[in-house]
Amino acid sequence: MPTMSARSPLWIPMGLFCLPPLLMLLLTPLLSDKLAHHLLQTKERALLDYQ
């Protein structure tokens, strides 16, 4: 199939282009959870320092 081999170089940049958004979608819940935890800790520290 010559058409598929001619198109295959296109799939590589397309795959590389689509991979980061997919990774971001997968990692966002984990990152947001850690970020929320970190923000909560800093808020608690700020409150303790204020008191």
Biopython code that builds the backbone (N, CA, C, O; Angstrom):
import numpy as np
from Bio.PDB.StructureBuilder import StructureBuilder

atoms = [
    (1, "MET", "N", (0.839, -1.200, 0.000)),
    (1, "MET", "CA", (0.000, 0.000, 0.000)),
    (1, "MET", "C", (0.878, 1.256, 0.000)),
    (1, "MET", "O", (1.325, 1.687, 1.063)),
    (2, "PRO", "N", (1.127, 1.839, -1.148)),
    (2, "PRO", "CA", (2.001, 3.017, -1.226)),
    (2, "PRO", "C", (1.385, 4.259, -0.583)),
    (2, "PRO", "O", (2.113, 5.132, -0.109)),
    (3, "THR", "N", (0.047, 4.350, -0.559)),
    (3, "THR", "CA", (-0.590, 5.545, 0.005)),
    (3, "THR", "C", (-0.356, 5.628, 1.505)),
    (3, "THR", "O", (-0.148, 6.716, 2.042)),
    (4, "MET", "N", (-0.388, 4.479, 2.189)),
    (4, "MET", "CA", (-0.206, 4.479, 3.634)),
    (4, "MET", "C", (1.231, 4.862, 3.990)),
    (4, "MET", "O", (1.457, 5.630, 4.925)),
    (5, "SER", "N", (2.195, 4.330, 3.250)),
    (5, "SER", "CA", (3.589, 4.656, 3.549)),
    (5, "SER", "C", (3.876, 6.127, 3.239)),
    (5, "SER", "O", (4.742, 6.739, 3.864)),
    (6, "ALA", "N", (3.152, 6.684, 2.281)),
    (6, "ALA", "CA", (3.326, 8.101, 1.959)),
    (6, "ALA", "C", (2.732, 8.973, 3.058)),
    (6, "ALA", "O", (3.212, 10.078, 3.310)),
    (7, "ARG", "N", (1.692, 8.475, 3.704)),
    (7, "ARG", "CA", (1.034, 9.267, 4.742)),
    (7, "ARG", "C", (1.673, 9.090, 6.114)),
    (7, "ARG", "O", (1.504, 9.940, 6.987)),
    (8, "SER", "N", (2.398, 8.006, 6.312)),
    (8, "SER", "CA", (2.926, 7.713, 7.650)),
    (8, "SER", "C", (3.802, 8.839, 8.221)),
    (8, "SER", "O", (3.731, 9.077, 9.427)),
    (9, "PRO", "N", (4.625, 9.547, 7.428)),
    (9, "PRO", "CA", (5.383, 10.658, 8.025)),
    (9, "PRO", "C", (4.479, 11.743, 8.613)),
    (9, "PRO", "O", (4.890, 12.459, 9.525)),
    (10, "LEU", "N", (3.263, 11.869, 8.103)),
    (10, "LEU", "CA", (2.333, 12.855, 8.650)),
    (10, "LEU", "C", (1.828, 12.454, 10.022)),
    (10, "LEU", "O", (1.553, 13.310, 10.863)),
    (11, "TRP", "N", (1.705, 11.144, 10.254)),
    (11, "TRP", "CA", (1.155, 10.683, 11.536)),
    (11, "TRP", "C", (2.101, 10.967, 12.693)),
    (11, "TRP", "O", (1.661, 11.155, 13.827)),
    (12, "ILE", "N", (3.397, 11.000, 12.411)),
    (12, "ILE", "CA", (4.365, 11.199, 13.493)),
    (12, "ILE", "C", (4.239, 12.604, 14.103)),
    (12, "ILE", "O", (4.072, 12.709, 15.318)),
    (13, "PRO", "N", (4.311, 13.689, 13.311)),
    (13, "PRO", "CA", (4.124, 15.015, 13.920)),
    (13, "PRO", "C", (2.728, 15.202, 14.503)),
    (13, "PRO", "O", (2.564, 15.880, 15.517)),
    (14, "MET", "N", (1.714, 14.598, 13.859)),
    (14, "MET", "CA", (0.355, 14.706, 14.391)),
    (14, "MET", "C", (0.259, 14.033, 15.750)),
    (14, "MET", "O", (-0.376, 14.552, 16.668)),
    (15, "GLY", "N", (0.894, 12.870, 15.871)),
    (15, "GLY", "CA", (0.890, 12.159, 17.147)),
    (15, "GLY", "C", (1.627, 12.948, 18.216)),
    (15, "GLY", "O", (1.176, 13.032, 19.358)),
    (16, "LEU", "N", (2.763, 13.525, 17.843)),
    (16, "LEU", "CA", (3.532, 14.338, 18.790)),
    (16, "LEU", "C", (2.759, 15.590, 19.182)),
    (16, "LEU", "O", (2.873, 16.079, 20.306)),
    (17, "PHE", "N", (1.970, 16.104, 18.238)),
    (17, "PHE", "CA", (1.184, 17.305, 18.513)),
    (17, "PHE", "C", (-0.002, 16.995, 19.423)),
    (17, "PHE", "O", (-0.387, 17.821, 20.250)),
    (18, "CYS", "N", (-0.580, 15.799, 19.267)),
    (18, "CYS", "CA", (-1.767, 15.434, 20.056)),
    (18, "CYS", "C", (-1.401, 14.873, 21.425)),
    (18, "CYS", "O", (-2.236, 14.862, 22.330)),
    (19, "LEU", "N", (-0.173, 14.411, 21.586)),
    (19, "LEU", "CA", (0.206, 13.761, 22.838)),
    (19, "LEU", "C", (0.235, 14.710, 24.037)),
    (19, "LEU", "O", (-0.319, 14.355, 25.078)),
    (20, "PRO", "N", (0.847, 15.895, 23.953)),
    (20, "PRO", "CA", (0.876, 16.776, 25.134)),
    (20, "PRO", "C", (-0.503, 17.137, 25.687)),
    (20, "PRO", "O", (-0.688, 17.082, 26.903)),
    (21, "PRO", "N", (-1.495, 17.512, 24.838)),
    (21, "PRO", "CA", (-2.823, 17.799, 25.406)),
    (21, "PRO", "C", (-3.431, 16.601, 26.110)),
    (21, "PRO", "O", (-4.077, 16.750, 27.147)),
    (22, "LEU", "N", (-3.226, 15.389, 25.542)),
    (22, "LEU", "CA", (-3.754, 14.186, 26.187)),
    (22, "LEU", "C", (-3.083, 13.965, 27.526)),
    (22, "LEU", "O", (-3.746, 13.625, 28.506)),
    (23, "LEU", "N", (-1.771, 14.153, 27.577)),
    (23, "LEU", "CA", (-1.049, 14.009, 28.843)),
    (23, "LEU", "C", (-1.524, 15.048, 29.850)),
    (23, "LEU", "O", (-1.682, 14.747, 31.033)),
    (24, "MET", "N", (-1.751, 16.266, 29.381)),
    (24, "MET", "CA", (-2.235, 17.317, 30.276)),
    (24, "MET", "C", (-3.602, 16.953, 30.839)),
    (24, "MET", "O", (-3.868, 17.156, 32.024)),
    (25, "LEU", "N", (-4.478, 16.407, 29.972)),
    (25, "LEU", "CA", (-5.805, 16.008, 30.439)),
    (25, "LEU", "C", (-5.709, 14.918, 31.491)),
    (25, "LEU", "O", (-6.472, 14.907, 32.457)),
    (26, "LEU", "N", (-4.760, 13.993, 31.300)),
    (26, "LEU", "CA", (-4.606, 12.904, 32.262)),
    (26, "LEU", "C", (-3.985, 13.398, 33.560)),
    (26, "LEU", "O", (-4.361, 12.944, 34.641)),
    (27, "LEU", "N", (-3.039, 14.322, 33.462)),
    (27, "LEU", "CA", (-2.291, 14.748, 34.643)),
    (27, "LEU", "C", (-2.942, 15.895, 35.404)),
    (27, "LEU", "O", (-2.614, 16.129, 36.567)),
    (28, "THR", "N", (-3.860, 16.612, 34.763)),
    (28, "THR", "CA", (-4.458, 17.780, 35.411)),
    (28, "THR", "C", (-5.133, 17.461, 36.743)),
    (28, "THR", "O", (-4.920, 18.195, 37.708)),
    (29, "PRO", "N", (-5.943, 16.391, 36.842)),
    (29, "PRO", "CA", (-6.550, 16.090, 38.152)),
    (29, "PRO", "C", (-5.514, 15.859, 39.242)),
    (29, "PRO", "O", (-5.681, 16.331, 40.367)),
    (30, "LEU", "N", (-4.444, 15.136, 38.921)),
    (30, "LEU", "CA", (-3.398, 14.875, 39.909)),
    (30, "LEU", "C", (-2.703, 16.166, 40.305)),
    (30, "LEU", "O", (-2.474, 16.421, 41.487)),
    (31, "LEU", "N", (-2.368, 16.978, 39.312)),
    (31, "LEU", "CA", (-1.663, 18.228, 39.588)),
    (31, "LEU", "C", (-2.541, 19.193, 40.369)),
    (31, "LEU", "O", (-2.074, 19.843, 41.304)),
    (32, "SER", "N", (-3.812, 19.289, 39.989)),
    (32, "SER", "CA", (-4.699, 20.224, 40.685)),
    (32, "SER", "C", (-4.908, 19.788, 42.124)),
    (32, "SER", "O", (-5.034, 20.626, 43.017)),
    (33, "ASP", "N", (-4.947, 18.475, 42.356)),
    (33, "ASP", "CA", (-5.103, 17.968, 43.716)),
    (33, "ASP", "C", (-3.893, 18.346, 44.563)),
    (33, "ASP", "O", (-4.036, 18.802, 45.698)),
    (34, "LYS", "N", (-2.694, 18.150, 44.000)),
    (34, "LYS", "CA", (-1.476, 18.499, 44.739)),
    (34, "LYS", "C", (-1.393, 20.002, 44.955)),
    (34, "LYS", "O", (-0.984, 20.465, 46.020)),
    (35, "LEU", "N", (-1.786, 20.765, 43.931)),
    (35, "LEU", "CA", (-1.734, 22.220, 44.031)),
    (35, "LEU", "C", (-2.709, 22.717, 45.093)),
    (35, "LEU", "O", (-2.376, 23.600, 45.883)),
    (36, "ALA", "N", (-3.913, 22.148, 45.112)),
    (36, "ALA", "CA", (-4.905, 22.544, 46.112)),
    (36, "ALA", "C", (-4.397, 22.218, 47.514)),
    (36, "ALA", "O", (-4.562, 23.013, 48.440)),
    (37, "HIS", "N", (-3.780, 21.052, 47.667)),
    (37, "HIS", "CA", (-3.232, 20.659, 48.964)),
    (37, "HIS", "C", (-2.141, 21.637, 49.399)),
    (37, "HIS", "O", (-2.084, 22.047, 50.558)),
    (38, "HIS", "N", (-1.271, 22.007, 48.444)),
    (38, "HIS", "CA", (-0.182, 22.937, 48.737)),
    (38, "HIS", "C", (-0.732, 24.307, 49.131)),
    (38, "HIS", "O", (-0.253, 24.927, 50.081)),
    (39, "LEU", "N", (-1.742, 24.775, 48.394)),
    (39, "LEU", "CA", (-2.338, 26.077, 48.703)),
    (39, "LEU", "C", (-3.003, 26.057, 50.068)),
    (39, "LEU", "O", (-2.932, 27.032, 50.816)),
    (40, "LEU", "N", (-3.647, 24.946, 50.390)),
    (40, "LEU", "CA", (-4.297, 24.823, 51.693)),
    (40, "LEU", "C", (-3.260, 24.890, 52.808)),
    (40, "LEU", "O", (-3.472, 25.551, 53.824)),
    (41, "GLN", "N", (-2.136, 24.200, 52.611)),
    (41, "GLN", "CA", (-1.074, 24.218, 53.620)),
    (41, "GLN", "C", (-0.521, 25.627, 53.802)),
    (41, "GLN", "O", (-0.304, 26.065, 54.932)),
    (42, "THR", "N", (-0.293, 26.334, 52.710)),
    (42, "THR", "CA", (0.262, 27.684, 52.819)),
    (42, "THR", "C", (-0.737, 28.622, 53.487)),
    (42, "THR", "O", (-0.346, 29.508, 54.248)),
    (43, "LYS", "N", (-2.027, 28.431, 53.205)),
    (43, "LYS", "CA", (-3.042, 29.255, 53.865)),
    (43, "LYS", "C", (-3.053, 28.992, 55.362)),
    (43, "LYS", "O", (-3.132, 29.924, 56.163)),
    (44, "GLU", "N", (-2.974, 27.730, 55.735)),
    (44, "GLU", "CA", (-2.968, 27.385, 57.158)),
    (44, "GLU", "C", (-1.741, 27.975, 57.848)),
    (44, "GLU", "O", (-1.839, 28.493, 58.960)),
    (45, "ARG", "N", (-0.588, 27.898, 57.188)),
    (45, "ARG", "CA", (0.635, 28.473, 57.756)),
    (45, "ARG", "C", (0.490, 29.980, 57.919)),
    (45, "ARG", "O", (0.895, 30.546, 58.935)),
    (46, "ALA", "N", (-0.092, 30.625, 56.910)),
    (46, "ALA", "CA", (-0.274, 32.075, 56.972)),
    (46, "ALA", "C", (-1.199, 32.440, 58.131)),
    (46, "ALA", "O", (-0.959, 33.416, 58.842)),
    (47, "LEU", "N", (-2.253, 31.653, 58.317)),
    (47, "LEU", "CA", (-3.173, 31.911, 59.431)),
    (47, "LEU", "C", (-2.471, 31.725, 60.770)),
    (47, "LEU", "O", (-2.654, 32.527, 61.686)),
    (48, "LEU", "N", (-1.675, 30.677, 60.886)),
    (48, "LEU", "CA", (-0.950, 30.426, 62.132)),
    (48, "LEU", "C", (0.055, 31.540, 62.401)),
    (48, "LEU", "O", (0.220, 31.975, 63.541)),
    (49, "ASP", "N", (0.724, 31.996, 61.350)),
    (49, "ASP", "CA", (1.680, 33.091, 61.516)),
    (49, "ASP", "C", (0.960, 34.376, 61.915)),
    (49, "ASP", "O", (1.477, 35.171, 62.700)),
    (50, "TYR", "N", (-0.222, 34.567, 61.373)),
    (50, "TYR", "CA", (-0.980, 35.788, 61.665)),
    (50, "TYR", "C", (-1.440, 35.803, 63.121)),
    (50, "TYR", "O", (-1.430, 36.846, 63.775)),
    (51, "GLN", "N", (-1.837, 34.649, 63.612)),
    (51, "GLN", "CA", (-2.261, 34.566, 65.006)),
    (51, "GLN", "C", (-1.034, 34.643, 65.897)),
    (51, "GLN", "O", (-1.155, 34.591, 67.120)),
]
sb = StructureBuilder()
sb.init_structure("model")
sb.init_model(0)
sb.init_chain("A")
sb.init_seg("    ")
for serial, (resi, resn, name, xyz) in enumerate(atoms, 1):
    if name == "N":
        sb.init_residue(resn, " ", resi, " ")
    sb.init_atom(name, np.array(xyz, "f"), 0.0, 1.0, " ", f" {name:<3s}", serial, name[0])
structure = sb.get_structure()
